[in-house]
């Protein structure tokens, strides 16, 4: 009688079971790492927006702070031409973040800059980064003219926008 070469059904089932056990351990860790990376990117983007606001207010002192993301972004101009850059198209952020809508989605967050106090020049700003879903990130971020990035744990999906600078100032800082 010839001995057949190959694996038995039991051996294959044991290998599949081992692979499933490894996947059950690895996939939740991968998801947590992805959420942590998204949250780090969200906080970093809020810091970048703070820096862009300070740069804008220094460059265009007569305008104050930028009232929205559109003003910080390209706003439809060619940013490679220095003559195109102006107080209405500062080219300090890319066209994804500096979109023409009121809120701009990027990665796991939607970003917005609002002007809490009316005035010309613009006296202050308020930045929010709201998660697009709790499967992507668990924290929302905000900042204002003090340039301190603050956060709150998000429980809703999509996230709840932080209402105003007063609420933001009551949140823990990073």
HELIX and SHEET records of a PDB file:
HELIX    1   1 UNK A    9  UNK A   59  1                                  51    
HELIX    2   2 UNK A   69  UNK A   72  1                                   4    
HELIX    3   3 UNK A   82  UNK A   84  5                                   3    
HELIX    4   4 UNK A  165  UNK A  169  1                                   5    
SHEET    1   A 6 UNK A 104  UNK A 106  0                                        
SHEET    2   A 6 UNK A 109  UNK A 114 -1                                        
SHEET    3   A 6 UNK A 126  UNK A 131 -1                                        
SHEET    4   A 6 UNK A 139  UNK A 144 -1                                        
SHEET    5   A 6 UNK A 150  UNK A 153 -1                                        
SHEET    6   A 6 UNK A 172  UNK A 173 -1                                        
END                                                                             
